[in-house]
Amino acid sequence: MPYEVRGGIAVHASKLWPLIQSVRMLEQSVFGTYLQEHGTEIKGAKLLDKDRFKWCRQGPMLDDAARRKHALNFLNSKNQGRTPRRDEFTAYGQACIRMVDGLIAILRGHEVRLFASMIPCMKRPIDARTDVPRKDFVFLLERYFYFLEEQRQSGLIVMDGTDKQADREFVRRMGLYFSGTVTGKQRTKWVVPVPLFVESDMAYGVQIADLCIYCLNWGYRTKRMDGTVRPEVRDFVWLMEPLIWKGTGYRSGVGGTETYETASVIFVPDPYGSRSDQK
């Protein structure tokens, strides 16, 4: 991947179940089944793999009924011990692209917001401090706090469980931030400082977040970002633009409180440098 990206989606509790229901209906209408029943998920690397675009374009666009029929046959082919036919590859590729397109429309309709901090792929410097949260992590929580403050709403952090060691390290850094820094303690007014972990194959929200982060990694760029771009993924990022929250941030200094325009997706060139080195 061109960048290391940490982030997710924010959805109001009152809209979460309607969102999930809409996604499940879309999944059925596109594939004719639920992907989980076939050992796969709604994730970026699965739906937007380069092969999916190649399969999508290798034949004429199928009508809804034909696409569902052949896409379902594609998903069942492994258990049947056979190689999918060409029309099944085509249908599955078209279904994957249609799923992403429809999913972004659902997110926009449910007023979901996308949050992410992006950094170049790099090794941690030997002299980097481990007793403080990394800068991109701080910026991500900062934007989430500003958004919640604007909404006058408390917010949870629900995460995809990876491996226990990595999860413990993340919780440790989160604890350092929320209990070990003045700013972090202030952020707990709106951000619940204890994360909840779920398995991605049991949580649509986590899978949707994964898809959004995947799109940002391959398609979102600012002037200071020169990572490889996949044009076909960038088209989806343009559709996701309304999901990016834009608002006002602030910081206190000797001369008083300084305000500035900010957004929920941020690029941090050096997560170990000074705070001013960001965009």
ZAMARGU-4260 file (C-alpha; in steps of 0.2 Angstrom, whole numbers, plus 5000, padded with zeros to 4 digits):
<rodrens>
0) 5000/5000/5000 | 5006/5018/4996 | 5003/5024/5014 | 4999/5019/5032 | 4982/5025/5035
5) 4973/5024/5052 | 4955/5030/5052 | 4936/5025/5051 | 4919/5031/5049 | 4908/5041/5061
10) 4889/5037/5061 | 4876/5042/5073 | 4869/5028/5084 | 4851/5032/5078 | 4857/5029/5060
15) 4868/5014/5063 | 4854/5000/5061 | 4846/5009/5046 | 4863/5010/5038 | 4867/4991/5041
20) 4850/4986/5034 | 4853/4997/5019 | 4870/4989/5016 | 4862/4971/5018 | 4849/4975/5006
25) 4862/4982/4993 | 4872/4966/4996 | 4858/4955/4992 | 4852/4965/4977 | 4870/4965/4970
30) 4877/4948/4973 | 4861/4938/4976 | 4868/4933/4993 | 4877/4939/5008 | 4896/4938/5006
35) 4899/4932/5023 | 4890/4915/5019 | 4904/4912/5006 | 4919/4916/5016 | 4922/4934/5010
40) 4919/4952/5016 | 4915/4969/5011 | 4933/4975/5011 | 4943/4986/4999 | 4956/4973/4995
45) 4942/4961/4990 | 4930/4972/4981 | 4943/4984/4972 | 4957/4972/4968 | 4963/4976/4950
50) 4956/4959/4944 | 4939/4965/4948 | 4940/4980/4936 | 4947/4968/4923 | 4933/4956/4925
55) 4920/4970/4925 | 4926/4977/4908 | 4928/4960/4899 | 4910/4959/4894 | 4894/4969/4892
60) 4885/4976/4907 | 4873/4963/4913 | 4856/4966/4919 | 4852/4964/4937 | 4845/4947/4937
65) 4859/4940/4926 | 4872/4948/4936 | 4865/4941/4952 | 4863/4924/4945 | 4881/4923/4938
70) 4889/4932/4953 | 4881/4919/4964 | 4887/4905/4953 | 4905/4912/4955 | 4904/4912/4974
75) 4898/4894/4974 | 4911/4888/4961 | 4924/4885/4975 | 4913/4873/4985 | 4908/4865/4968
80) 4926/4861/4964 | 4926/4870/4948 | 4933/4885/4939 | 4921/4899/4936 | 4915/4902/4918
85) 4919/4919/4909 | 4902/4926/4912 | 4903/4922/4930 | 4920/4931/4932 | 4912/4946/4922
90) 4896/4946/4934 | 4906/4945/4949 | 4918/4960/4944 | 4903/4970/4939 | 4894/4966/4956
95) 4910/4971/4966 | 4911/4988/4957 | 4892/4991/4959 | 4893/4986/4977 | 4906/5000/4981
100) 4897/5013/4971 | 4880/5009/4980 | 4889/5008/4997 | 4896/5026/4995 | 4878/5032/4990
105) 4872/5024/5006 | 4885/5032/5017 | 4881/5049/5010 | 4862/5046/5013 | 4865/5042/5031
110) 4876/5057/5034 | 4891/5046/5038 | 4908/5055/5040 | 4925/5049/5036 | 4940/5051/5047
115) 4958/5046/5043 | 4976/5051/5046 | 4989/5046/5032 | 5007/5045/5034 | 5021/5038/5022
120) 5026/5020/5025 | 5042/5022/5036 | 5051/5013/5050 | 5050/5021/5067 | 5066/5030/5071
125) 5077/5022/5084 | 5076/5038/5095 | 5057/5040/5093 | 5048/5041/5110 | 5037/5027/5114
130) 5029/5035/5130 | 5019/5047/5119 | 5006/5044/5106 | 5012/5046/5088 | 5007/5063/5080
135) 4995/5056/5067 | 4986/5046/5080 | 4984/5063/5090 | 4978/5072/5075 | 4965/5059/5071
140) 4958/5060/5088 | 4959/5078/5088 | 4948/5080/5072 | 4936/5067/5080 | 4934/5078/5095
145) 4931/5094/5085 | 4917/5085/5075 | 4909/5078/5091 | 4910/5095/5100 | 4902/5103/5085
150) 4888/5090/5086 | 4887/5091/5105 | 4887/5072/5105 | 4898/5059/5114 | 4907/5047/5103
155) 4913/5029/5105 | 4928/5021/5096 | 4924/5004/5089 | 4939/4995/5082 | 4943/4979/5071
160) 4952/4966/5082 | 4969/4962/5074 | 4981/4953/5085 | 4981/4954/5104 | 4999/4961/5105
165) 4995/4975/5093 | 4978/4979/5101 | 4986/4980/5118 | 4999/4992/5111 | 4985/5003/5104
170) 4976/5003/5120 | 4992/5008/5129 | 4995/5023/5118 | 4977/5028/5119 | 4978/5028/5138
175) 4994/5038/5137 | 4985/5051/5127 | 4969/5052/5137 | 4976/5051/5154 | 4993/5056/5152
180) 4991/5073/5143 | 4982/5089/5147 | 4974/5089/5130 | 4969/5071/5130 | 4960/5073/5147
185) 4951/5088/5139 | 4946/5077/5124 | 4937/5064/5136 | 4923/5077/5137 | 4916/5071/5120
190) 4927/5055/5116 | 4924/5039/5127 | 4942/5035/5130 | 4941/5016/5130 | 4940/5007/5113
195) 4928/4993/5110 | 4935/4978/5099 | 4925/4968/5087 | 4929/4955/5073 | 4927/4962/5056
200) 4917/4947/5049 | 4904/4951/5062 | 4903/4970/5060 | 4897/4979/5044 | 4904/4995/5051
205) 4921/4989/5052 | 4921/4982/5035 | 4914/4998/5028 | 4928/5008/5036 | 4941/4996/5029
210) 4934/5000/5011 | 4934/5018/5014 | 4952/5018/5021 | 4957/5007/5006 | 4950/5020/4994
215) 4960/5034/5002 | 4976/5024/5002 | 4975/5022/4983 | 4966/5038/4978 | 4966/5052/4990
220) 4981/5064/4987 | 4986/5082/4992 | 5000/5092/4985 | 5013/5084/4997 | 5008/5066/4993
225) 5017/5058/4978 | 5012/5039/4982 | 5006/5028/4967 | 4988/5032/4962 | 4975/5019/4955
230) 4964/5030/4944 | 4949/5018/4945 | 4950/5019/4964 | 4952/5038/4964 | 4935/5040/4955
235) 4927/5032/4971 | 4937/5045/4982 | 4929/5059/4972 | 4912/5052/4976 | 4917/5051/4995
240) 4922/5069/4996 | 4905/5074/5005 | 4910/5061/5018 | 4925/5071/5024 | 4920/5083/5038
245) 4926/5101/5037 | 4926/5112/5052 | 4936/5123/5064 | 4950/5118/5075 | 4958/5128/5089
250) 4974/5128/5100 | 4978/5139/5115 | 4995/5149/5115 | 5003/5164/5123 | 4993/5176/5113
255) 4976/5167/5116 | 4966/5154/5106 | 4970/5152/5088 | 4957/5145/5077 | 4960/5137/5060
260) 4951/5128/5046 | 4953/5109/5047 | 4946/5093/5040 | 4943/5075/5045 | 4956/5067/5033
265) 4974/5073/5036 | 4991/5069/5029 | 5006/5070/5041 | 5022/5069/5031 | 5032/5065/5047
270) 5023/5057/5062 | 5038/5059/5073 | 5042/5077/5069 | 5035/5094/5075 | 5017/5097/5075
275) 5019/5111/5062 | 5024/5099/5049 | 5007/5093/5043 | 4994/5097/5030
</rodrens>
